[in-house]
Amino acid sequence: KMRNGLPVHSLYVGSRDGKAFPDADRQAVTAAVAASFDCFTVINADGYFQGRSVATLIIKIATNDSASVEALGHDLGRLLDQQVVGLETAGLYRSISMG
């Protein structure tokens, strides 16, 4: 029997300096996500912000708990000294500001 699916949330998190993620930062991100969600996917991406390349992790989480995903976005942004973290939910994108 088919169950209704869950919305997929994607967080877009840039590295501190735009260069490749150091192992320590990658492990800290993974640990932070794992503390909130049992199942998730991390994708390495080459994001672009204001015309320059930024190493980016895309974290995909299927859940109905959008508030927890947004809270995680705040945590990850502060962890990596980001001004904003991107959040895409079921095809809709917005920025989570650290301010």
C-alpha positions as CSV (number, residue, x, y, z in Angstrom):
1,K,0.0,0.0,0.0
2,M,1.4,3.4,-1.0
3,R,1.7,6.0,1.8
4,N,1.7,9.7,1.2
5,G,5.2,11.0,0.6
6,L,7.1,13.5,2.8
7,P,8.2,16.9,1.5
8,V,11.9,17.1,0.8
9,H,13.8,20.0,2.4
10,S,17.2,21.0,1.0
11,L,19.6,23.1,3.0
12,Y,22.4,24.9,1.0
13,V,25.4,25.6,3.2
14,G,28.6,27.3,1.9
15,S,32.0,26.7,3.3
16,R,33.7,29.3,5.5
17,D,36.1,30.6,2.8
18,G,34.5,29.3,-0.4
19,K,37.2,26.6,-0.7
20,A,36.6,22.9,-0.2
21,F,35.2,21.9,3.1
22,P,37.8,20.9,5.7
23,D,37.1,17.4,7.2
24,A,36.4,18.9,10.6
25,D,33.7,21.2,9.2
26,R,32.1,18.4,7.2
27,Q,32.1,16.2,10.3
28,A,30.6,19.0,12.4
29,V,27.8,19.5,9.8
30,T,27.1,15.8,9.6
31,A,27.0,15.5,13.4
32,A,24.6,18.5,13.7
33,V,22.2,17.0,11.1
34,A,22.4,13.5,12.6
35,A,21.5,15.0,16.0
36,S,18.1,16.1,14.6
37,F,17.3,13.6,11.8
38,D,17.9,9.9,11.4
39,C,17.9,9.9,7.6
40,F,19.4,12.5,5.3
41,T,21.6,12.9,2.2
42,V,24.6,15.2,1.8
43,I,25.6,16.3,-1.7
44,N,28.8,18.1,-2.6
45,A,28.1,21.0,-4.9
46,D,29.7,24.0,-6.5
47,G,27.5,26.9,-5.6
48,Y,27.9,30.5,-6.9
49,F,27.3,33.5,-4.7
50,Q,27.8,37.0,-6.1
51,G,29.7,35.7,-9.1
52,R,32.2,33.6,-7.2
53,S,32.4,29.8,-6.7
54,V,31.6,28.5,-3.2
55,A,32.0,24.9,-2.1
56,T,28.5,24.0,-0.9
57,L,26.9,21.1,0.9
58,I,23.3,20.4,0.0
59,I,21.6,18.5,2.8
60,K,18.4,16.8,1.8
61,I,15.9,15.7,4.5
62,A,12.4,14.2,4.0
63,T,10.2,15.3,6.8
64,N,7.0,17.1,7.8
65,D,8.9,18.9,10.5
66,S,9.9,22.0,8.6
67,A,10.5,24.0,11.8
68,S,13.3,21.6,12.8
69,V,14.9,21.9,9.3
70,E,14.8,25.7,9.6
71,A,16.3,25.6,13.1
72,L,19.0,23.3,11.7
73,G,19.7,25.8,9.0
74,H,20.3,28.5,11.6
75,D,22.6,26.2,13.6
76,L,24.6,25.3,10.5
77,G,24.9,28.9,9.3
78,R,26.3,30.0,12.7
79,L,28.6,26.9,12.8
80,L,30.1,27.9,9.5
81,D,30.0,31.7,9.8
82,Q,27.5,32.2,7.0
83,Q,25.4,35.2,6.4
84,V,22.6,33.1,4.9
85,V,21.7,29.5,4.4
86,G,19.5,28.5,1.5
87,L,16.4,26.4,2.2
88,E,14.4,24.7,-0.5
89,T,11.1,23.0,0.5
90,A,9.2,21.0,-2.1
91,G,10.5,23.2,-4.9
92,L,10.2,26.5,-3.2
93,Y,13.4,28.4,-2.3
94,R,14.1,31.0,0.4
95,S,17.1,32.3,2.4
96,I,17.5,31.8,6.1
97,S,19.3,34.9,7.4
98,M,21.7,34.6,10.3
99,G,21.0,38.2,11.3
